Amino acid sequence: MPHRSSSAPTRVSAELHVEVQAFYAFQLPLLEDRKLEEFVHTFTEDGSYAQVKDGWELAGRENLLAAMSQAIPYYGNKIFRHWFDKFVIEQVAEDEISVVFRSLVSVTDETGAVVLEPSSTVEDILVRRDGRLFTRSRVVRRDVAAPDGAPADAD
């Protein structure tokens, strides 16, 4: 799980913040455009992706590609977009960055109607290799309210 302190986040340079934002601006359109092989190559070879609520975790580009190839047909010809906000970026080591952010996915059908999927908190560990960022691990926690209406962690 990515490192995240309980205190206020440490200050990172504007350059690092922009680099991280640019990475996601490059990475997610690959998935949205169904360029799955290119998308999985934004992960390290042993990169992992987990959905906590659904209880699964995949590791390795081949496994990611196989699972995503099976999942993408769910959207049919609908257009899906990822919307990210509230980034907490922490430099964990020289070439390792922890990123925690909120995510929302919109799905637009042929009529232009838009449906929102449940919001999530995403915890990534990015690593720099040969001057480029890659996702080493991604953990997605869908927002789930407790029966009494209080916020609840999806763990």
Secondary structure, 3 states (H helix, E strand, C coil): CCCCCCCCCCCCCHHHHHHHHHHHHHHHHHHHCCCHHHHHCCEEEEEEEEECCCCEEEECHHHHHHHHHHHHHHHCCCEEEEEEEEEEEEEEECCEEEEEEEEEEEEECCCCCEEECCCEEEEEEEEEECCEEEEEEEEEEECEECCCCCEECCC
